[in-house]
């Protein structure tokens, strides 16, 4: 593992997410959020959650690339800076 490449990827991933995400919680970014309704609930697949799933899949498939892992970790870190990062499933307001 090349630590410098991973750190470079983290920085790149963080700033990519920062550029395309909303400036504050609940604000739409440059890319539309992946949300869908299930009965009375909304499921919000945050970019950090999607990056985490991809990272887990890559590890499980034994695919390893320092830069890709770094970018995914950067996306995850940036997504966790929002106060509502944990709100994945919540009740809709009518």
N, CA, C and O atoms as a printed pandas DataFrame, in Angstrom:
     atom_number atom_name residue_name chain_id  residue_number  x_coord  y_coord  z_coord
0              1         N          UNK        A               1    0.847   -1.178    0.000
1              2        CA          UNK        A               1    0.000    0.000    0.000
2              3         C          UNK        A               1    0.892    1.239    0.000
3              4         O          UNK        A               1    1.818    1.363    0.801
4              5         N          UNK        A               2    0.589    2.138   -0.907
5              6        CA          UNK        A               2    1.315    3.401   -0.994
6              7         C          UNK        A               2    0.505    4.467   -0.264
7              8         O          UNK        A               2   -0.515    4.940   -0.764
8              9         N          UNK        A               3    0.970    4.834    0.921
9             10        CA          UNK        A               3    0.239    5.772    1.781
10            11         C          UNK        A               3    0.039    7.120    1.094
11            12         O          UNK        A               3   -1.009    7.746    1.255
12            13         N          UNK        A               4    1.024    7.567    0.338
13            14        CA          UNK        A               4    0.920    8.863   -0.335
14            15         C          UNK        A               4   -0.203    8.860   -1.381
15            16         O          UNK        A               4   -0.920    9.850   -1.527
16            17         N          UNK        A               5   -0.349    7.774   -2.087
17            18        CA          UNK        A               5   -1.413    7.669   -3.092
18            19         C          UNK        A               5   -2.772    7.632   -2.401
19            20         O          UNK        A               5   -3.724    8.254   -2.872
20            21         N          UNK        A               6   -2.869    6.910   -1.290
21            22        CA          UNK        A               6   -4.132    6.844   -0.542
22            23         C          UNK        A               6   -4.505    8.231   -0.027
23            24         O          UNK        A               6   -5.648    8.662   -0.179
24            25         N          UNK        A               7   -3.556    8.923    0.575
25            26        CA          UNK        A               7   -3.819   10.275    1.099
26            27         C          UNK        A               7   -4.195   11.225   -0.033
27            28         O          UNK        A               7   -5.110   12.034    0.121
28            29         N          UNK        A               8   -3.509   11.141   -1.157
29            30        CA          UNK        A               8   -3.865   11.946   -2.323
30            31         C          UNK        A               8   -5.299   11.650   -2.748
31            32         O          UNK        A               8   -6.057   12.574   -3.043
32            33         N          UNK        A               9   -5.677   10.383   -2.781
33            34        CA          UNK        A               9   -7.042    9.993   -3.125
34            35         C          UNK        A               9   -8.059   10.528   -2.140
35            36         O          UNK        A               9   -9.136   10.971   -2.540
36            37         N          UNK        A              10   -7.732   10.492   -0.853
37            38        CA          UNK        A              10   -8.639   11.023    0.175
38            39         C          UNK        A              10   -8.892   12.504   -0.070
39            40         O          UNK        A              10  -10.037   12.954   -0.020
40            41         N          UNK        A              11   -7.844   13.257   -0.331
41            42        CA          UNK        A              11   -7.983   14.699   -0.587
42            43         C          UNK        A              11   -8.832   14.937   -1.837
43            44         O          UNK        A              11   -9.731   15.778   -1.829
44            45         N          UNK        A              12   -8.548   14.203   -2.897
45            46        CA          UNK        A              12   -9.314   14.343   -4.145
46            47         C          UNK        A              12  -10.784   13.994   -3.903
47            48         O          UNK        A              12  -11.675   14.742   -4.303
48            49         N          UNK        A              13  -11.035   12.861   -3.250
49            50        CA          UNK        A              13  -12.407   12.433   -2.969
50            51         C          UNK        A              13  -13.165   13.433   -2.115
51            52         O          UNK        A              13  -14.338   13.712   -2.365
52            53         N          UNK        A              14  -12.489   13.973   -1.101
53            54        CA          UNK        A              14  -13.119   14.951   -0.216
54            55         C          UNK        A              14  -13.550   16.182   -1.007
55            56         O          UNK        A              14  -14.678   16.651   -0.861
56            57         N          UNK        A              15  -12.662   16.701   -1.838
57            58        CA          UNK        A              15  -12.981   17.927   -2.571
58            59         C          UNK        A              15  -13.954   17.688   -3.723
59            60         O          UNK        A              15  -14.714   18.590   -4.076
60            61         N          UNK        A              16  -13.948   16.512   -4.306
61            62        CA          UNK        A              16  -14.970   16.172   -5.308
62            63         C          UNK        A              16  -16.341   16.188   -4.652
63            64         O          UNK        A              16  -17.282   16.778   -5.182
64            65         N          UNK        A              17  -16.452   15.539   -3.497
65            66        CA          UNK        A              17  -17.732   15.505   -2.785
66            67         C          UNK        A              17  -18.138   16.911   -2.345
67            68         O          UNK        A              17  -19.308   17.280   -2.446
68            69         N          UNK        A              18  -17.187   17.686   -1.863
69            70        CA          UNK        A              18  -17.469   19.054   -1.413
70            71         C          UNK        A              18  -18.000   19.901   -2.570
71            72         O          UNK        A              18  -18.915   20.702   -2.381
72            73         N          UNK        A              19  -17.434   19.728   -3.760
73            74        CA          UNK        A              19  -17.843   20.498   -4.932
74            75         C          UNK        A              19  -19.259   20.130   -5.386
75            76         O          UNK        A              19  -20.050   21.013   -5.718
76            77         N          UNK        A              20  -19.581   18.838   -5.401
77            78        CA          UNK        A              20  -20.859   18.397   -5.943
78            79         C          UNK        A              20  -21.988   18.321   -4.912
79            80         O          UNK        A              20  -23.154   18.234   -5.297
80            81         N          UNK        A              21  -21.678   18.351   -3.633
81            82        CA          UNK        A              21  -22.702   18.220   -2.591
82            83         C          UNK        A              21  -23.282   19.577   -2.213
83            84         O          UNK        A              21  -22.752   20.629   -2.569
84            85         N          UNK        A              22  -24.398   19.512   -1.472
85            86        CA          UNK        A              22  -25.040   20.730   -0.990
86            87         C          UNK        A              22  -24.160   21.436    0.027
87            88         O          UNK        A              22  -23.361   20.806    0.720
88            89         N          UNK        A              23  -24.316   22.741    0.108
89            90        CA          UNK        A              23  -23.495   23.532    1.021
90            91         C          UNK        A              23  -23.848   23.278    2.484
91            92         O          UNK        A              23  -22.992   23.383    3.362
92            93         N          UNK        A              24  -25.101   22.945    2.740
93            94        CA          UNK        A              24  -25.574   22.665    4.097
94            95         C          UNK        A              24  -26.451   21.431    4.060
95            96         O          UNK        A              24  -26.813   20.934    2.994
96            97         N          UNK        A              25  -26.785   20.949    5.242
97            98        CA          UNK        A              25  -27.711   19.834    5.342
98            99         C          UNK        A              25  -29.039   20.212    4.688
99           100         O          UNK        A              25  -29.501   21.347    4.808
100          101         N          UNK        A              26  -29.637   19.260    4.005
101          102        CA          UNK        A              26  -30.943   19.419    3.360
102          103         C          UNK        A              26  -30.932   20.376    2.171
103          104         O          UNK        A              26  -31.997   20.691    1.639
104          105         N          UNK        A              27  -29.784   20.839    1.747
105          106        CA          UNK        A              27  -29.692   21.695    0.564
106          107         C          UNK        A              27  -29.233   20.846   -0.615
107          108         O          UNK        A              27  -28.327   20.022   -0.494
108          109         N          UNK        A              28  -29.886   21.067   -1.766
109          110        CA          UNK        A              28  -29.556   20.309   -2.967
110          111         C          UNK        A              28  -28.203   20.746   -3.508
111          112         O          UNK        A              28  -27.925   21.941   -3.601
112          113         N          UNK        A              29  -27.375   19.796   -3.860
113          114        CA          UNK        A              29  -26.067   20.077   -4.431
114          115         C          UNK        A              29  -26.146   20.120   -5.953
115          116         O          UNK        A              29  -27.233   20.192   -6.525
116          117         N          UNK        A              30  -25.001   20.076   -6.592
117          118        CA          UNK        A              30  -24.945   20.094   -8.057
118          119         C          UNK        A              30  -25.464   18.796   -8.656
119          120         O          UNK        A              30  -25.938   18.772   -9.792
120          121         N          UNK        A              31  -25.373   17.716   -7.885
121          122        CA          UNK        A              31  -25.930   16.430   -8.304
122          123         C          UNK        A              31  -27.109   16.127   -7.388
123          124         O          UNK        A              31  -27.008   16.235   -6.166
124          125         N          UNK        A              32  -28.214   15.750   -7.990
125          126        CA          UNK        A              32  -29.436   15.477   -7.232
126          127         C          UNK        A              32  -29.235   14.298   -6.276
127          128         O          UNK        A              32  -28.627   13.288   -6.632
128          129         N          UNK        A              33  -29.754   14.446   -5.072
129          130        CA          UNK        A              33  -29.654   13.391   -4.065
130          131         C          UNK        A              33  -30.455   12.169   -4.492
131          132         O          UNK        A              33  -31.470   12.284   -5.179
132          133         N          UNK        A              34  -29.994   11.024   -4.085
133          134        CA          UNK        A              34  -30.669    9.770   -4.397
134          135         C          UNK        A              34  -31.638    9.454   -3.252
135          136         O          UNK        A              34  -31.272    8.837   -2.252
136          137         N          UNK        A              35  -32.883    9.897   -3.435
137          138        CA          UNK        A              35  -33.930    9.697   -2.438
138          139         C          UNK        A              35  -35.119    9.034   -3.108
139          140         O          UNK        A              35  -35.431    9.308   -4.266
140          141         N          UNK        A              36  -35.778    8.159   -2.364
141          142        CA          UNK        A              36  -37.016    7.582   -2.871
142          143         C          UNK        A              36  -37.935    7.284   -1.707
143          144         O          UNK        A              36  -37.494    7.073   -0.577
144          145         N          UNK        A              37  -39.235    7.270   -2.010
145          146        CA          UNK        A              37  -40.253    7.073   -0.990
146          147         C          UNK        A              37  -40.706    5.627   -0.946
147          148         O          UNK        A              37  -40.896    4.978   -1.975
148          149         N          UNK        A              38  -40.873    5.140    0.277
149          150        CA          UNK        A              38  -41.400    3.804    0.528
150          151         C          UNK        A              38  -42.496    3.980    1.578
151          152         O          UNK        A              38  -42.230    4.194    2.760
152          153         N          UNK        A              39  -43.729    3.883    1.104
153          154        CA          UNK        A              39  -44.903    4.119    1.958
154          155         C          UNK        A              39  -44.785    5.478    2.637
155          156         O          UNK        A              39  -44.774    6.503    1.956
156          157         N          UNK        A              40  -44.697    5.509    3.962
157          158        CA          UNK        A              40  -44.656    6.780    4.682
158          159         C          UNK        A              40  -43.234    7.257    4.956
159          160         O          UNK        A              40  -43.035    8.221    5.694
160          161         N          UNK        A              41  -42.264    6.601    4.376
161          162        CA          UNK        A              41  -40.871    6.899    4.682
162          163         C          UNK        A              41  -40.099    7.353    3.443
163          164         O          UNK        A              41  -40.459    7.031    2.311
164          165         N          UNK        A              42  -39.050    8.094    3.686
165          166        CA          UNK        A              42  -38.118    8.473    2.640
166          167         C          UNK        A              42  -36.798    7.772    2.933
167          168         O          UNK        A              42  -36.325    7.760    4.070
168          169         N          UNK        A              43  -36.215    7.196    1.901
169          170        CA          UNK        A              43  -34.900    6.567    2.006
170          171         C          UNK        A              43  -33.926    7.469    1.258
171          172         O          UNK        A              43  -34.081    7.718    0.062
172          173         N          UNK        A              44  -32.927    7.948    1.977
173          174        CA          UNK        A              44  -31.928    8.842    1.391
174          175         C          UNK        A              44  -30.594    8.104    1.381
175          176         O          UNK        A              44  -29.993    7.862    2.428
176          177         N          UNK        A              45  -30.146    7.754    0.189
177          178        CA          UNK        A              45  -28.854    7.085    0.053
178          179         C          UNK        A              45  -27.781    8.162   -0.108
179          180         O          UNK        A              45  -27.478    8.603   -1.217
180          181         N          UNK        A              46  -27.224    8.566    1.013
181          182        CA          UNK        A              46  -26.190    9.590    1.037
182          183         C          UNK        A              46  -24.967    9.133    0.238
183          184         O          UNK        A              46  -24.715    7.935    0.109
184          185         N          UNK        A              47  -24.215   10.092   -0.294
185          186        CA          UNK        A              47  -23.027    9.727   -1.076
186          187         C          UNK        A              47  -22.007    8.981   -0.225
187          188         O          UNK        A              47  -21.289    8.119   -0.730
188          189         N          UNK        A              48  -21.939    9.306    1.055
189          190        CA          UNK        A              48  -20.984    8.602    1.919
190          191         C          UNK        A              48  -21.396    7.144    2.103
191          192         O          UNK        A              48  -20.544    6.261    2.195
192          193         N          UNK        A              49  -22.701    6.896    2.155
193          194        CA          UNK        A              49  -23.206    5.535    2.328
194          195         C          UNK        A              49  -22.956    4.706    1.062
195          196         O          UNK        A              49  -22.566    3.542    1.142
196          197         N          UNK        A              50  -23.182    5.311   -0.091
197          198        CA          UNK        A              50  -22.928    4.628   -1.363
198          199         C          UNK        A              50  -21.440    4.311   -1.495
199          200         O          UNK        A              50  -21.073    3.212   -1.911
200          201         N          UNK        A              51  -20.577    5.277   -1.140
201          202        CA          UNK        A              51  -19.129    5.052   -1.214
202          203         C          UNK        A              51  -18.703    3.940   -0.262
203          204         O          UNK        A              51  -17.826    3.142   -0.593
204          205         N          UNK        A              52  -19.314    3.884    0.915
205          206        CA          UNK        A              52  -19.006    2.828    1.881
206          207         C          UNK        A              52  -19.384    1.455    1.336
207          208         O          UNK        A              52  -18.619    0.500    1.470
208          209         N          UNK        A              53  -20.554    1.353    0.726
209          210        CA          UNK        A              53  -20.998    0.083    0.141
210          211         C          UNK        A              53  -20.030   -0.349   -0.973
211          212         O          UNK        A              53  -19.653   -1.518   -1.053
212          213         N          UNK        A              54  -19.636    0.593   -1.822
213          214        CA          UNK        A              54  -18.695    0.277   -2.899
214          215         C          UNK        A              54  -17.357   -0.184   -2.318
215          216         O          UNK        A              54  -16.766   -1.149   -2.801
216          217         N          UNK        A              55  -16.887    0.507   -1.288
217          218        CA          UNK        A              55  -15.623    0.140   -0.648
218          219         C          UNK        A              55  -15.696   -1.273   -0.071
219          220         O          UNK        A              55  -14.769   -2.064   -0.245
220          221         N          UNK        A              56  -16.770   -1.586    0.602
221          222        CA          UNK        A              56  -16.947   -2.927    1.166
222          223         C          UNK        A              56  -16.978   -3.979    0.062
223          224         O          UNK        A              56  -16.362   -5.037    0.190
224          225         N          UNK        A              57  -17.694   -3.686   -1.021
225          226        CA          UNK        A              57  -17.749   -4.630   -2.146
226          227         C          UNK        A              57  -16.369   -4.849   -2.769
227          228         O          UNK        A              57  -16.013   -5.981   -3.098
228          229         N          UNK        A              58  -15.601   -3.789   -2.931
229          230        CA          UNK        A              58  -14.271   -3.929   -3.511
230          231         C          UNK        A              58  -13.355   -4.770   -2.621
231          232         O          UNK        A              58  -12.578   -5.587   -3.115
232          233         N          UNK        A              59  -13.454   -4.565   -1.320
233          234        CA          UNK        A              59  -12.664   -5.372   -0.387
234          235         C          UNK        A              59  -13.105   -6.832   -0.470
235          236         O          UNK        A              59  -12.267   -7.733   -0.514
236          237         N          UNK        A              60  -14.420   -7.066   -0.491
237          238        CA          UNK        A              60  -14.940   -8.432   -0.560
238          239         C          UNK        A              60  -14.531   -9.129   -1.855
239          240         O          UNK        A              60  -14.298  -10.338   -1.872
240          241         N          UNK        A              61  -14.446   -8.360   -2.933
241          242        CA          UNK        A              61  -14.052   -8.924   -4.228
242          243         C          UNK        A              61  -12.531   -8.984   -4.393
243          244         O          UNK        A              61  -12.025   -9.388   -5.440
244          245         N          UNK        A              62  -11.817   -8.579   -3.350
245          246        CA          UNK        A              62  -10.359   -8.575   -3.334
246          247         C          UNK        A              62   -9.754   -7.715   -4.447
247          248         O          UNK        A              62   -8.687   -8.019   -4.980
248          249         N          UNK        A              63  -10.469   -6.627   -4.785
249          250        CA          UNK        A              63   -9.944   -5.641   -5.728
250          251         C          UNK        A              63   -9.278   -4.558   -4.900
251          252         O          UNK        A              63   -9.892   -4.025   -3.975
252          253         N          UNK        A              64   -8.051   -4.228   -5.207
253          254        CA          UNK        A              64   -7.369   -3.209   -4.425
254          255         C          UNK        A              64   -6.647   -2.226   -5.332
255          256         O          UNK        A              64   -5.861   -2.605   -6.201
256          257         N          UNK        A              65   -6.935   -0.965   -5.106
257          258        CA          UNK        A              65   -6.287    0.125   -5.816
258          259         C          UNK        A              65   -6.197    1.285   -4.828
259          260         O          UNK        A              65   -7.218    1.789   -4.361
260          261         N          UNK        A              66   -4.976    1.705   -4.513
261          262        CA          UNK        A              66   -4.758    2.741   -3.509
262          263         C          UNK        A              66   -5.524    4.028   -3.809
263          264         O          UNK        A              66   -6.125    4.615   -2.909
264          265         N          UNK        A              67   -5.506    4.465   -5.057
265          266        CA          UNK        A              67   -6.166    5.719   -5.419
266          267         C          UNK        A              67   -7.683    5.604   -5.273
267          268         O          UNK        A              67   -8.315    6.503   -4.720
268          269         N          UNK        A              68   -8.266    4.529   -5.754
269          270        CA          UNK        A              68   -9.723    4.345   -5.653
270          271         C          UNK        A              68  -10.147    4.244   -4.194
271          272         O          UNK        A              68  -11.138    4.854   -3.791
272          273         N          UNK        A              69   -9.409    3.484   -3.407
273          274        CA          UNK        A              69   -9.726    3.384   -1.981
274          275         C          UNK        A              69   -9.633    4.759   -1.316
275          276         O          UNK        A              69  -10.492    5.112   -0.508
276          277         N          UNK        A              70   -8.615    5.525   -1.645
277          278        CA          UNK        A              70   -8.470    6.860   -1.080
278          279         C          UNK        A              70   -9.620    7.773   -1.455
279          280         O          UNK        A              70  -10.146    8.494   -0.607
280          281         N          UNK        A              71  -10.015    7.747   -2.725
281          282        CA          UNK        A              71  -11.138    8.586   -3.170
282          283         C          UNK        A              71  -12.415    8.202   -2.427
283          284         O          UNK        A              71  -13.149    9.075   -1.963
284          285         N          UNK        A              72  -12.681    6.910   -2.311
285          286        CA          UNK        A              72  -13.881    6.467   -1.603
286          287         C          UNK        A              72  -13.843    6.886   -0.135
287          288         O          UNK        A              72  -14.860    7.315    0.410
288          289         N          UNK        A              73  -12.699    6.768    0.501
289          290        CA          UNK        A              73  -12.570    7.192    1.898
290          291         C          UNK        A              73  -12.783    8.695    2.011
291          292         O          UNK        A              73  -13.411    9.151    2.966
292          293         N          UNK        A              74  -12.276    9.477    1.057
293          294        CA          UNK        A              74  -12.506   10.924    1.054
294          295         C          UNK        A              74  -13.976   11.272    0.915
295          296         O          UNK        A              74  -14.464   12.187    1.578
296          297         N          UNK        A              75  -14.693   10.545    0.050
297          298        CA          UNK        A              75  -16.140   10.757   -0.101
298          299         C          UNK        A              75  -16.863   10.457    1.211
299          300         O          UNK        A              75  -17.772   11.183    1.612
300          301         N          UNK        A              76  -16.449    9.386    1.867
301          302        CA          UNK        A              76  -17.078    9.002    3.135
302          303         C          UNK        A              76  -16.816   10.065    4.199
303          304         O          UNK        A              76  -17.742   10.491    4.889
304          305         N          UNK        A              77  -15.572   10.494    4.334
305          306        CA          UNK        A              77  -15.222   11.499    5.350
306          307         C          UNK        A              77  -16.009   12.786    5.134
307          308         O          UNK        A              77  -16.554   13.351    6.083
308          309         N          UNK        A              78  -16.068   13.252    3.884
309          310        CA          UNK        A              78  -16.794   14.498    3.617
310          311         C          UNK        A              78  -18.271   14.343    3.945
311          312         O          UNK        A              78  -18.873   15.254    4.514
312          313         N          UNK        A              79  -18.864   13.210    3.599
313          314        CA          UNK        A              79  -20.281   13.000    3.876
314          315         C          UNK        A              79  -20.595   12.967    5.355
315          316         O          UNK        A              79  -21.685   13.360    5.771
316          317         N          UNK        A              80  -19.650   12.501    6.154
317          318        CA          UNK        A              80  -19.862   12.427    7.595
318          319         C          UNK        A              80  -19.720   13.780    8.287
319          320         O          UNK        A              80  -19.944   13.878    9.494
320          321         N          UNK        A              81  -19.354   14.822    7.546
321          322        CA          UNK        A              81  -19.259   16.161    8.140
322          323         C          UNK        A              81  -20.618   16.833    8.290
323          324         O          UNK        A              81  -20.738   17.832    9.000
324          325         N          UNK        A              82  -21.638   16.300    7.635
325          326        CA          UNK        A              82  -22.987   16.863    7.760
326          327         C          UNK        A              82  -23.637   16.390    9.059
327          328         O          UNK        A              82  -23.429   15.256    9.488
328          329         N          UNK        A              83  -24.423   17.267    9.678
329          330        CA          UNK        A              83  -25.092   16.900   10.925
330          331         C          UNK        A              83  -26.167   15.846   10.721
331          332         O          UNK        A              83  -26.503   15.130   11.664
332          333         N          UNK        A              84  -26.718   15.728    9.517
333          334        CA          UNK        A              84  -27.786   14.756    9.267
334          335         C          UNK        A              84  -27.283   13.508    8.543
335          336         O          UNK        A              84  -28.061   12.822    7.880
336          337         N          UNK        A              85  -25.995   13.211    8.665
337          338        CA          UNK        A              85  -25.415   12.078    7.935
338          339         C          UNK        A              85  -26.072   10.752    8.287
339          340         O          UNK        A              85  -26.081    9.833    7.468
340          341         N          UNK        A              86  -26.613   10.639    9.470
341          342        CA          UNK        A              86  -27.197    9.377    9.944
342          343         C          UNK        A              86  -28.648    9.184    9.503
343          344         O          UNK        A              86  -29.198    8.097    9.680
344          345         N          UNK        A              87  -29.268   10.192    8.944
345          346        CA          UNK        A              87  -30.673   10.101    8.538
346          347         C          UNK        A              87  -30.779    9.430    7.172
347          348         O          UNK        A              87  -30.780   10.093    6.135
348          349         N          UNK        A              88  -30.866    8.120    7.195
349          350        CA          UNK        A              88  -30.975    7.355    5.959
350          351         C          UNK        A              88  -32.437    7.024    5.679
351          352         O          UNK        A              88  -32.901    7.155    4.546
352          353         N          UNK        A              89  -33.157    6.597    6.704
353          354        CA          UNK        A              89  -34.589    6.318    6.580
354          355         C          UNK        A              89  -35.303    7.198    7.595
355          356         O          UNK        A              89  -35.017    7.150    8.791
356          357         N          UNK        A              90  -36.242    8.005    7.096
357          358        CA          UNK        A              90  -36.991    8.885    8.006
358          359         C          UNK        A              90  -38.412    9.040    7.501
359          360         O          UNK        A              90  -38.695    8.845    6.319
360          361         N          UNK        A              91  -39.301    9.395    8.418
361          362        CA          UNK        A              91  -40.715    9.527    8.079
362          363         C          UNK        A              91  -40.936   10.821    7.295
363          364         O          UNK        A              91  -40.427   11.884    7.651
364          365         N          UNK        A              92  -41.709   10.695    6.222
365          366        CA          UNK        A              92  -42.009   11.860    5.390
366          367         C          UNK        A              92  -42.935   12.817    6.112
367          368         O          UNK        A              92  -43.735   12.412    6.955
368          369         N          UNK        A              93  -42.821   14.082    5.775
369          370        CA          UNK        A              93  -43.724   15.105    6.294
370          371         C          UNK        A              93  -44.779   15.351    5.237
371          372         O          UNK        A              93  -44.456   15.610    4.078
372          373         N          UNK        A              94  -46.014   15.275    5.623
373          374        CA          UNK        A              94  -47.130   15.467    4.677
374          375         C          UNK        A              94  -47.697   16.849    4.766
375          376         O          UNK        A              94  -48.638   17.178    4.043
